[in-house]
Amino acid sequence: MSGLAMPKPDGTTMRRRDEIVADMRIIVPGEGVVDAANAMRAFESDGLTAYRQLPLVVVLPQTVAQVSRVLKYCSDRNIRVVPRGSGTSLSGGALPLQDAVLLVMSRFNRILEIDFQNRVVVAQPGVTNLGITTAVEQEGFYYAPDPSSQIACSIGGNVAENSGGVHCLKYGLTANNVLGIEMVLMNGEVVRLGGSHLDAEGYDLLGVMTGSEGLLGVVTEVTVRILKKPETARALLIGFPTSEQAGQCVADIIGAGIIPGGMEMMDRPAIRAAEDFVHAGYPRDVEALLIVELDGPGVEVDHLIGLVEAIAYRNGSTTCRISQSEQERLSFWAGRKAAFPAVGRISPDYYCMDGTIPRKELPRVLAGMRELSEKYGLGVANVFHAGDGNLHPLILYDANVPGELEKAESFGADILRLCVKVGGVLTGEHGVGVEKRDLMPEMFSQIDLDQQMRVKCAFDPNHLLNPGKVFPQLRRCAELGRMHVHRGQVAFPDIPRF
Amino acid sequence: MTTFTPTTSAETHSTVAWAAAEDSPLEILGHGSKRGIGRPQQSEHTLDLSKLSGVTLYEPAELVLSAKAGTRLAEIECLLAENGQQLAFEPMDYGPLLGGEPGRGTIGGVLAANLSGPRRLKAGAARDHILGISAVSGRGEAFKSGGRVVKNVTGYDLSKLMANSWGTLAVFTDVTFKVLPAAETEVTLAIRGLLDDHAAAAMALALGSSAEVSSAAHLPERVAARVADGSLGSDAATLLRIEGFGPSVAYRIAALKDLLKDAGPLQEISGPVSYSVWRDIRDCAPFAGGGGRPVWRVSMAPSQGHQMVLALRMQAAVDAFYDWQGGLIWLRMQQDDPEAGLLRGLIRRHGGGHATLVRATPSHRAAVPVFEPQAPQLAALSARLKAEFDPKNILNPGRMAAGAGSATLAAATEGGAQ
């Protein structure tokens, strides 16, 4: 991936940069256009910091009309556009292109409507994920999806990435919690999908927009469902001698009809790194540690804690602590939440992967990872959203050692191939972006990818919006649109009979 | 006129590829339980998927089930129930409402119509539980999307795009759904005798509490008698369903009773009566029969539903009842209805939403847009998607709109009385 090929910069656009900057200043007056290289540095990468690129110009619109005019202007002149929210993507979804306008939505930062009766909030896309909860928590409500970047990541970016979080097995991903959006297409048209009501009247364009990684349209307004906060939450911290036992415990909890609010697993290297860092009181002598959080009315939580404790014991748990206070519950989470920086302490750099696997394959995938770890000579620590099978291996490397970044990336790619091989997928929540773009053929045939690209063609036929992301190879829409079947030349000239 | 009845994905693929090559439109069918929904079609041939049947993967601990598209929903629900699981989105059965037998819907039809039920409020619809599909596009290309794991953002979510596409974008051959544990206990709290506006306020209060109400419906007077074999009596019933583990359900019912103690007379309903109340609400049983008068299904913001109905009643005679906290409105018109434009205009004036004419005569369905017309830019976008997946318009042509794609608002206002 270090040799990542991005679309060839368009010479015409590059030559006309001054004119484009001046025109952008007319469309977005005031402080909304940034073109000095030193000021644009702040935008040169997102959460995937291995890749950096200065954009053509940074534009920060404030109104839907400005977004529409910018896109129409660029569409008419064949200028590429990369949309960006808060820039917390871990897959390079907001990586700028040299010849593209970087359209930054951070000034769309207002909550437009709070409707407790229908339990919806209408927000501009630059409002942070946590900002929505903050706006409604005085009434006891919250917005459920909670990606770990929730203090910074924007709700518009959450729509683009279909963000999850530790609670999504029970409360769903962004796609399950967004009721409507307003967006601007590359040609400048403003389209509204959904609203405060449920389900769409036609094709589920909201469903396909969610997780489309900024390639289909620029979101300018989001309507989300809010929920009443559960009365209580308590957690269990359970240690196991083997990952198989921990995995079986998870399966048995679900088998007993329990869907915990959160269910996280860590392997030994991750446990040790976290414990050394925050001293959360994690047991050091276990191979796998589970955090199971149960939320709801107190009587329900107490009832389920009893059931989970018994299931853990049956599966050979060697330690099992139950939080007796809110403080203790938070201390259980402290190590898990600090797992990434904790790993950052034991290694100069780490590379975070994001595959999902059928849960029962966990032992096989962990074993495969240990072999790969030896092969590449790089360490790996694992944190795992155990309920939904979403695995985050953290590959330890040193970017200052020549060749180690490339080695870490190859290791990561091999892990994702393994995930696909056992029936899983390349990315559970971080998105494809540029990072996993070239691995897409591991999971999809060319025909599968063609169907996805045809969706792109319906929205943005000239591939101007966020090109170089998601698809390993762009095919021209005119070519994709051609029917390759003609009367008399097909494989099935006769009526099929069976 | 040929009916193709494939038994494998490969046969399905070759049929669609043949139809694409021959420019020969196909009507896509399971058992035909929803055949009467949509604009009447005149397809040359029929693709009957009812023999493309069988569960291909079910792993309860992984919360995942895959089945061939023509598998009966009833068969899948039986299998899940044996393992204490369910499709949490509670897909409705249109059969009885449309004058057919119950239990004939297929799992492919569940996705094609994006079915759901009273638990939609809390658990979502088919679109929220679909994990992956294999399908054949109108180009005759067999493709897959998604996977078999419950968390996946790899590539565009074409599976969701297929929800509510009514067989007009692709023919599904296999579908994979997320399944969930079924609740151990269910109890329904009924508030009796409320008018629509008071019912809406009571439901909003309940849903805004931490009682985790999974379903909220309001059956006005007269309608209440038409569920669960009349066991509710005829007084209006505002129904709140609480599901979960026994101790939790008892606690939350007590909390709700306290919250609603001044709302009206309260009644607890449990066991088989509660199940059949929600099944009948799910399937719109109160309006089954009744001489086949037109039935509309409307989705709006919950607080707006009863206000729209009140305004509608000023100008037309309708029966109505409410699900989804008042946001899903089932309407039965008193006579053959000329009111499509009137109804849709009122919905727009009450915050927007959509109306689908789910039961009507073929001539009626040919005369008014069955599905909610869309704003011109959105309709054009939908038409471009249709053209990408089915450029020759051979899959259920005209079912969702005259021509290809979707009806526009402009087209709707031509025929409707605005």
Contacts between the chains, C-beta under 8 A, distances in Angstrom:
chain1	res1	chain2	res2	distance
A	115	B	301	7.8
A	115	B	303	7.9
A	116	B	208	6.1
A	117	B	204	4.8
A	117	B	208	7.5
A	117	B	302	7.4
A	117	B	303	4.7
A	118	B	204	7.8
A	118	B	301	4.8
A	118	B	302	5.3
A	118	B	303	5.4
A	118	B	327	7.7
A	119	B	207	6.6
A	119	B	208	6.8
A	120	B	301	7.6
A	140	B	210	7.4
A	161	B	153	6.7
A	162	B	153	4.9
A	162	B	157	7.6
A	164	B	151	6.2
A	168	B	151	6.8
A	169	B	150	7.1
A	169	B	151	7.9
A	172	B	124	7.0
A	172	B	128	6.8
A	173	B	151	7.3
A	173	B	153	8.0
A	175	B	128	7.3
A	175	B	157	7.2
A	175	B	160	7.1
A	176	B	124	5.5
A	176	B	128	4.9
A	185	B	377	7.6
A	185	B	381	7.4
A	189	B	377	4.5
A	190	B	377	7.3
A	191	B	375	7.5
A	191	B	377	5.2
A	191	B	378	5.2
A	191	B	381	6.4
A	192	B	375	7.1
A	192	B	378	7.3
A	193	B	378	7.4
A	195	B	301	7.3
A	195	B	351	7.2
A	195	B	352	5.0
A	195	B	353	7.0
A	196	B	300	7.9
A	196	B	301	3.7
A	196	B	304	8.0
A	196	B	351	6.4
A	196	B	352	7.7
A	197	B	299	4.5
A	197	B	300	4.9
A	197	B	301	5.6
A	197	B	327	6.0
A	197	B	351	7.9
A	197	B	352	6.9
A	197	B	353	4.1
A	197	B	354	7.1
A	198	B	120	6.2
A	198	B	121	8.0
A	198	B	125	7.3
A	198	B	299	5.4
A	198	B	324	6.4
A	198	B	327	6.1
A	198	B	328	7.4
A	199	B	114	6.2
A	199	B	116	7.5
A	199	B	120	7.9
A	199	B	125	5.8
A	199	B	127	7.5
A	199	B	164	7.1
A	199	B	299	5.7
A	199	B	354	7.9
A	200	B	114	7.9
A	200	B	164	6.0
A	200	B	354	7.6
A	201	B	354	3.5
A	201	B	356	7.4
A	201	B	371	5.9
A	201	B	372	3.6
A	201	B	374	6.6
A	202	B	164	6.9
A	202	B	371	6.3
A	202	B	372	7.5
A	202	B	374	5.9
A	202	B	378	7.7
A	202	B	382	5.2
A	202	B	400	6.8
A	202	B	406	4.6
A	203	B	161	6.1
A	203	B	164	6.6
A	203	B	165	5.6
A	203	B	169	7.2
A	203	B	382	5.4
A	203	B	385	6.0
A	203	B	386	8.0
A	203	B	406	7.4
A	204	B	114	6.9
A	204	B	127	5.5
A	204	B	160	5.0
A	204	B	161	5.7
A	204	B	162	7.8
A	204	B	163	4.7
A	204	B	164	5.6
A	204	B	165	7.8
A	205	B	161	7.5
A	205	B	378	7.7
A	205	B	381	7.0
A	205	B	382	7.3
A	205	B	385	7.8
A	207	B	127	5.5
A	207	B	157	5.7
A	207	B	160	2.9
A	207	B	161	6.1
A	207	B	163	6.4
A	208	B	156	5.7
A	208	B	157	5.7
A	208	B	158	7.1
A	208	B	160	6.0
A	208	B	161	4.4
A	210	B	157	7.0
A	210	B	160	7.8
A	211	B	153	4.9
A	211	B	156	7.2
A	211	B	157	5.6
A	212	B	156	6.0
A	228	B	208	6.4
A	228	B	209	6.4
A	228	B	210	4.7
A	228	B	212	8.0
A	229	B	210	6.9
A	230	B	210	6.6
A	231	B	210	5.2
A	251	B	61	3.9
A	251	B	62	8.0
A	252	B	61	7.8
A	254	B	61	5.8
A	254	B	63	6.5
A	254	B	181	7.2
A	255	B	60	6.5
A	255	B	61	5.4
A	256	B	181	7.9
A	257	B	84	5.9
A	257	B	181	3.5
A	257	B	182	7.2
A	257	B	184	6.5
A	258	B	181	7.3
A	259	B	180	6.7
A	259	B	181	6.6
A	296	B	212	7.0
A	296	B	244	7.8
A	296	B	248	6.4
A	297	B	210	7.2
A	297	B	248	5.6
A	297	B	251	5.1
A	297	B	252	6.1
A	297	B	255	7.7
A	298	B	251	8.0
A	299	B	247	4.7
A	299	B	248	6.0
A	299	B	250	7.9
A	299	B	251	4.6
A	300	B	244	6.6
A	300	B	245	6.0
A	300	B	247	6.6
A	300	B	248	3.4
A	300	B	251	7.1
A	303	B	245	5.8
A	303	B	247	4.9
A	303	B	248	6.7
A	304	B	245	7.0
A	356	B	147	7.8
A	356	B	149	4.4
A	356	B	150	7.9
A	356	B	151	5.0
A	356	B	152	5.7
A	357	B	149	6.7
A	358	B	59	7.3
A	358	B	62	5.3
A	358	B	64	7.6
A	358	B	148	6.8
A	358	B	149	6.2
A	359	B	61	7.2
A	359	B	62	5.9
A	360	B	59	7.5
A	360	B	61	7.0
A	360	B	62	6.6
A	385	B	151	7.1
A	388	B	149	7.3
A	388	B	150	4.7
A	388	B	151	4.2
A	389	B	62	7.7
A	389	B	149	5.3
A	389	B	150	6.8
A	389	B	151	6.6
A	390	B	151	4.7
A	423	B	147	7.5
A	423	B	148	5.9
A	423	B	149	7.3
A	424	B	147	7.1
A	424	B	149	5.5
A	425	B	147	4.7
A	425	B	149	5.8
A	425	B	152	4.5
A	425	B	154	4.6
A	426	B	154	4.6
A	427	B	152	7.4
A	427	B	153	5.4
A	427	B	154	5.0
A	428	B	149	7.4
A	428	B	151	4.3
A	428	B	152	6.2
A	428	B	153	6.7
A	429	B	151	6.4
A	429	B	153	5.9
A	430	B	153	7.5
A	431	B	153	5.6
A	432	B	153	7.6
A	432	B	154	6.2
A	432	B	155	6.7
A	436	B	154	7.6
A	440	B	154	7.5
A	440	B	155	6.6
A	443	B	147	7.7
A	443	B	154	6.0
A	443	B	155	7.6
A	444	B	144	7.5
A	444	B	155	6.4
A	445	B	143	7.6
A	445	B	144	7.9
A	447	B	141	5.3
A	447	B	142	7.1
A	447	B	143	5.2
A	448	B	143	4.8
A	448	B	144	5.6
A	448	B	145	6.9
A	448	B	155	7.9
A	449	B	155	7.5
A	450	B	141	7.3
A	450	B	143	7.6
A	451	B	137	6.5
A	451	B	141	7.2
A	451	B	143	4.7
A	451	B	145	7.1
A	451	B	158	6.0
A	451	B	389	7.4
A	452	B	145	7.6
A	452	B	155	5.2
A	452	B	156	4.4
A	452	B	158	6.6
A	454	B	388	3.9
A	454	B	389	6.6
A	455	B	156	5.4
A	455	B	158	7.1
A	455	B	161	6.9
A	455	B	385	6.8
A	455	B	388	7.0
A	456	B	156	7.9
A	457	B	384	7.8
A	457	B	388	5.8
A	458	B	381	6.4
A	458	B	384	4.0
A	458	B	385	4.5
A	458	B	387	7.7
A	458	B	388	5.1
A	459	B	381	7.1
A	470	B	155	6.9
A	470	B	156	8.0
A	480	B	388	8.0
A	481	B	388	7.1
A	481	B	391	7.1
A	483	B	20	7.4
A	483	B	139	6.3
A	483	B	391	6.0
A	483	B	392	7.2
A	485	B	17	6.9
A	485	B	20	5.5
A	485	B	21	4.8
A	485	B	139	7.2
A	485	B	140	6.0
A	486	B	21	7.2
A	487	B	21	6.1
A	487	B	22	7.0
A	487	B	23	7.8
A	489	B	21	8.0
A	490	B	17	6.6
A	490	B	18	7.3
A	490	B	21	3.9
A	491	B	14	7.6
A	491	B	17	6.7
A	492	B	14	5.1
A	492	B	17	5.3
A	492	B	18	4.1
A	492	B	21	6.5
A	493	B	21	7.4
A	494	B	18	7.7
A	495	B	2	6.2
A	495	B	18	6.6
A	496	B	4	6.4
A	496	B	6	7.8
A	496	B	11	6.5
A	496	B	14	4.7
A	496	B	15	4.9
A	496	B	18	5.4
A	498	B	5	7.7
A	498	B	6	6.4
A	498	B	7	6.9
A	498	B	11	5.0
